Amino acid sequence: MKLKDVFRAYNSLPVRDRSALLFGASLRRRHRVYGWHIDPAVSDPARAVTYIGSAAGMTPAAMHSDGFSFGSWENAFFMPRPCMLRYDGTVAYYLDPDDYSKKADGSASDIADPSFPANAMMEWPLIWYKFEAGEREGEGYFFCSDSRVDESYHCWCNYDARDNIIPHFYTSIYSQNVIDGRLRSLSGRTTNSENGGSNMSGQSEAAAAMANNTTDTVEWYTDVWADRCLINALLILMGRSTDLQGVFGYGLVSGDVAASEAYVTGSLDRGGLFAGSTDVMTQAVKVFGMENWWGHKWHRVAGMQGTPGVYPYKLTWGTADGSTWVGYQEPLSNGYAPVRTPDGQPAARPTGTGYISKCLFGAHGFVPITLVGSPDTAYRAECYTAEDNAYCLVVGGDSNSGTRAGLTFAVNNSFVSAYKHIATGLSCKPLS
């Protein structure tokens, strides 16, 4: 049998059977492939998610009243490390993961010093992953590995601006602040609009993020969709649930703008990599070492948008992802690709507001397509969309979101909008 015939036979199999073959092959090659499957027919957020591959039989993580339990995931290959990252994209030093006021060697850190030329960031390893749609609408799969299993796996988060694969990518630990025109990630900073913690247009946020760059080639930018989507998938993996608030903590989702404007970064510096509360809605959440991954303020994210009827997306700064435009070119989405259904048609973007009941999985990651859920079922998060062109906000809402946070997704604000409940974060893809 010719190789092309082998691939044709493989692609004719149902996704579940293809996955089984892949996992069998990956185990023979000693790949570690962790995965999950989401069943759209199951409304319970925990029961809807099934572990597959190397994740089968593992114990999920969970936040308890007496602290966080990693389950089987404490030493997972994808766990990031906290560090101070210089403007040139090199690590100044690593932080004590249980106390950011200290370096890894126990000496005092510069986590709250705005004169130190570095930002507090999480260092992520090389992660190969893919999302696949199932046979039923809303059915989806996610797989990740520390090595490339086959050509369907990609490492979109680990590309620099020159389309080279890099060993690490970085996401900010703290909520946005602007100091001397530069967007920073530092402890001890009040996140009010006077400190540049919000109330900036998308253009101003991007300019402040890029002010960290030391050359004309972009390494620093705002939050990006590829990072956001992968990290959310890893949270679903660790918690074996689409209800991220129920597993990791509600977050600061009460008190409205006054609460988010009064928040001081670093409240969870001694909380470990995961901290939060599943009892109250006034405490910030910390996942993978990052404060306020949801709640507090909406984060603008580059690389995913909503134009009438479709979702245009872009996964890398360069064109390694198949796009035709260098840079994110917000908000025009020039060179972006539309999110597509399994049969290759542009996916229809829902309009209006509702609880997410089904998502579409694929090369783009996963996005909402059906909004007939409820506060207690499916993704337990809302989607907000509009008829006209809009920019994507993805961070589980703000300090007025209550139980609608976690995977909340919105494309109902323009890139030029500036509000006190909208901010962003930093990302860095150091040049290889």
URBEL-V255160 format. One record per residue. RES is the residue in one small letter. SS is DSSP state (hx for helix, st for strand, lp for the rest). OMEGA is omega in radians with two decimals (NA if undefined). Layout:
# URBEL-V255160
<<RES & SS & OMEGA> <RES & SS & OMEGA>>
This chain:
# URBEL-V255160
<<m & lp & 3.12> <k & lp & -3.09> <l & hx & -3.13> <k & hx & 3.10> <d & hx & 3.08> <v & hx & -3.14> <f & hx & 3.13> <r & hx & 3.11> <a & hx & 3.12> <y & hx & -3.09> <n & hx & 3.11> <s & lp & -3.14> <l & lp & 2.99> <p & lp & -3.09> <v & hx & -3.10> <r & hx & 3.13> <d & hx & 3.08> <r & hx & 3.13> <s & hx & 3.13> <a & hx & 3.11> <l & hx & 3.13> <l & hx & -3.11> <f & hx & 3.10> <g & hx & 3.12> <a & hx & -3.11> <s & hx & 3.12> <l & hx & 3.10> <r & hx & 3.12> <r & lp & 3.09> <r & lp & 3.00> <h & lp & 2.93> <r & lp & -3.12> <v & st & 3.08> <y & st & -3.13> <g & st & 2.99> <w & st & 3.09> <h & st & 3.09> <i & st & 3.13> <d & lp & -3.08> <p & lp & -3.14> <a & lp & -3.13> <v & lp & -3.04> <s & lp & -3.14> <d & lp & -3.04> <p & lp & -3.14> <a & lp & -3.12> <r & lp & -3.13> <a & lp & -3.08> <v & st & 3.12> <t & st & 3.05> <y & st & 3.08> <i & st & -3.13> <g & st & -3.12> <s & lp & 3.11> <a & lp & -3.10> <a & lp & 3.12> <g & lp & 3.14> <m & lp & -3.13> <t & lp & -3.13> <p & lp & 3.06> <a & lp & 3.12> <a & st & 3.03> <m & st & 3.11> <h & st & -3.13> <s & lp & -3.14> <d & lp & 3.09> <g & st & -3.04> <f & st & 3.05> <s & st & 3.12> <f & lp & -3.01> <g & lp & 3.14> <s & lp & -2.88> <w & lp & -3.02> <e & lp & -3.10> <n & lp & 3.13> <a & lp & -3.05> <f & lp & -3.05> <f & lp & -3.09> <m & lp & -3.10> <p & lp & 3.13> <r & st & 3.09> <p & st & -3.11> <c & st & 2.93> <m & st & -3.04> <l & st & 3.14> <r & st & 3.14> <y & lp & -3.14> <d & lp & 3.06> <g & lp & 3.09> <t & lp & -3.12> <v & st & 3.06> <a & st & 3.06> <y & st & 3.10> <y & st & -3.12> <l & st & 2.99> <d & st & -3.07> <p & lp & 3.12> <d & lp & 3.14> <d & st & -3.05> <y & st & 3.10> <s & st & -3.13> <k & st & 2.95> <k & st & 3.13> <a & lp & 3.14> <d & lp & 3.09> <g & lp & 3.10> <s & lp & -3.06> <a & st & 3.12> <s & lp & 3.10> <d & lp & -2.99> <i & lp & -3.10> <a & lp & -3.06> <d & lp & -3.11> <p & lp & 3.12> <s & lp & 3.11> <f & lp & -2.99> <p & lp & -3.13> <a & st & 3.09> <n & st & 3.09> <a & st & -3.02> <m & st & 2.99> <m & st & 3.13> <e & st & -3.12> <w & st & 3.11> <p & lp & 3.04> <l & lp & -3.09> <i & lp & 3.05> <w & st & -3.04> <y & st & 3.00> <k & st & 2.99> <f & st & 3.09> <e & st & 3.02> <a & st & 3.05> <g & lp & -3.10> <e & lp & -3.13> <r & lp & 3.10> <e & lp & 3.12> <g & lp & 3.12> <e & lp & -3.10> <g & st & 3.12> <y & st & 3.02> <f & st & 3.11> <f & st & 3.05> <c & st & -3.08> <s & st & 3.08> <d & lp & 3.06> <s & lp & -3.07> <r & lp & -3.10> <v & lp & 3.09> <d & lp & -3.02> <e & lp & 3.10> <s & lp & 3.11> <y & lp & 3.12> <h & st & 3.12> <c & lp & -3.01> <w & hx & -3.14> <c & hx & -3.05> <n & hx & 3.04> <y & st & 3.02> <d & lp & -3.07> <a & lp & 3.13> <r & lp & 3.11> <d & lp & 3.04> <n & lp & 3.06> <i & st & -3.09> <i & lp & -3.06> <p & lp & -3.08> <h & lp & 2.90> <f & st & -2.97> <y & st & 3.05> <t & st & -3.02> <s & st & 3.11> <i & lp & -2.99> <y & lp & 3.08> <s & lp & -3.03> <q & lp & 2.88> <n & st & 3.11> <v & st & -3.14> <i & st & -3.12> <d & lp & 3.07> <g & lp & -3.08> <r & st & 3.09> <l & st & -3.04> <r & st & 3.01> <s & lp & -3.06> <l & lp & 3.08> <s & lp & 3.05> <g & lp & -3.10> <r & lp & 3.07> <t & st & -3.02> <t & lp & 3.10> <n & lp & -3.07> <s & hx & 3.11> <e & hx & 3.11> <n & hx & -3.11> <g & lp & 3.14> <g & lp & -3.14> <s & lp & 3.04> <n & lp & 3.09> <m & lp & 3.06> <s & lp & 3.10> <g & hx & 3.12> <q & hx & -3.12> <s & hx & 3.10> <e & hx & -3.13> <a & hx & 3.14> <a & hx & 3.13> <a & hx & 3.09> <a & hx & -3.10> <m & hx & 3.07> <a & lp & 3.06> <n & lp & -3.07> <n & lp & -3.13> <t & lp & 3.08> <t & lp & 3.13> <d & lp & 3.11> <t & lp & -3.02> <v & lp & 2.96> <e & lp & 3.13> <w & st & 3.05> <y & st & 3.09> <t & st & 2.98> <d & lp & 3.11> <v & st & -3.03> <w & hx & -3.10> <a & hx & 3.12> <d & hx & -3.08> <r & hx & -3.07> <c & hx & 3.12> <l & hx & -3.10> <i & hx & 3.06> <n & hx & 3.11> <a & hx & 3.10> <l & hx & 3.07> <l & hx & 3.04> <i & hx & 3.13> <l & hx & -3.11> <m & hx & -3.07> <g & hx & -3.07> <r & lp & -3.12> <s & lp & 3.01> <t & lp & 3.08> <d & lp & -3.06> <l & hx & 3.11> <q & hx & -3.13> <g & hx & -3.13> <v & hx & -2.96> <f & hx & 3.14> <g & lp & -3.10> <y & lp & -3.01> <g & lp & 3.11> <l & lp & -3.04> <v & lp & 3.12> <s & lp & 3.12> <g & lp & 3.06> <d & hx & -3.01> <v & hx & -3.13> <a & hx & -3.13> <a & hx & -3.12> <s & hx & 3.11> <e & hx & -3.12> <a & hx & -3.05> <y & lp & 3.10> <v & st & -3.12> <t & lp & 3.11> <g & lp & -3.13> <s & lp & -3.12> <l & lp & -3.13> <d & lp & -3.14> <r & lp & -3.07> <g & lp & -3.05> <g & lp & -3.11> <l & lp & 3.14> <f & lp & 3.12> <a & st & 3.13> <g & lp & -3.13> <s & lp & 3.03> <t & lp & -3.14> <d & lp & -3.09> <v & lp & -3.10> <m & lp & -3.11> <t & lp & -3.14> <q & lp & 3.13> <a & lp & 3.07> <v & lp & 3.11> <k & st & 3.10> <v & st & -3.10> <f & lp & 3.07> <g & lp & -3.05> <m & st & 3.09> <e & st & 2.97> <n & lp & 3.04> <w & lp & 2.91> <w & lp & -3.03> <g & lp & 3.12> <h & lp & 3.10> <k & lp & 3.01> <w & st & 3.06> <h & st & 3.01> <r & st & -3.06> <v & st & -3.13> <a & st & 3.02> <g & st & 3.05> <m & st & -3.09> <q & st & 3.04> <g & st & 2.99> <t & st & -3.01> <p & lp & 3.02> <g & lp & -3.06> <v & st & 3.03> <y & lp & 2.99> <p & st & -3.13> <y & st & 3.12> <k & lp & -2.99> <l & lp & -3.11> <t & lp & 3.09> <w & lp & 3.13> <g & lp & -3.05> <t & lp & 3.12> <a & lp & -3.11> <d & lp & -3.12> <g & lp & 3.09> <s & lp & -3.07> <t & lp & -3.11> <w & lp & 3.06> <v & lp & -3.05> <g & lp & -3.06> <y & lp & 3.01> <q & lp & 3.14> <e & lp & -0.04> <p & lp & -3.00> <l & lp & -3.12> <s & lp & 3.05> <n & lp & 3.09> <g & lp & 3.10> <y & lp & 3.05> <a & st & 3.06> <p & st & 2.97> <v & lp & -3.06> <r & st & 3.05> <t & lp & -3.14> <p & lp & 3.13> <d & lp & 3.01> <g & lp & -3.14> <q & lp & 3.07> <p & st & -3.11> <a & lp & 3.11> <a & lp & 3.10> <r & lp & 3.12> <p & lp & 3.08> <t & lp & -3.12> <g & st & -3.10> <t & st & 3.09> <g & st & 3.09> <y & st & -3.08> <i & lp & 3.09> <s & lp & 3.12> <k & st & 3.06> <c & st & 3.05> <l & st & -3.08> <f & st & 3.13> <g & st & -3.10> <a & lp & -3.12> <h & lp & -2.98> <g & st & 3.02> <f & st & -3.11> <v & st & 3.13> <p & st & 3.05> <i & st & 3.14> <t & st & -3.03> <l & lp & 3.12> <v & lp & 3.11> <g & lp & -3.12> <s & lp & 3.14> <p & lp & -3.06> <d & lp & -3.07> <t & lp & 3.07> <a & lp & -3.04> <y & lp & 3.13> <r & lp & -3.11> <a & lp & -3.11> <e & st & 3.02> <c & st & 3.12> <y & st & 3.13> <t & st & -3.14> <a & lp & -3.10> <e & lp & -3.03> <d & lp & 3.10> <n & lp & -3.14> <a & st & -3.13> <y & st & -3.06> <c & st & 3.00> <l & st & -3.11> <v & st & 3.01> <v & lp & 3.11> <g & lp & 2.96> <g & lp & -3.00> <d & lp & -3.09> <s & lp & 3.05> <n & lp & -3.00> <s & lp & -3.14> <g & hx & -3.11> <t & hx & 3.12> <r & hx & -3.01> <a & lp & -3.10> <g & lp & -3.09> <l & lp & 3.12> <t & lp & -2.95> <f & st & -3.12> <a & st & 3.00> <v & st & -3.10> <n & st & 3.07> <n & st & 3.14> <s & lp & -3.14> <f & lp & -3.09> <v & lp & -3.10> <s & lp & 3.12> <a & lp & -3.13> <y & lp & -3.14> <k & lp & 3.13> <h & lp & 3.12> <i & st & 3.09> <a & st & 3.04> <t & lp & 3.08> <g & lp & 3.12> <l & st & 2.91> <s & st & 3.10> <c & st & 3.06> <k & lp & -3.07> <p & lp & 3.12> <l & lp & -3.13> <s & lp & NA>>
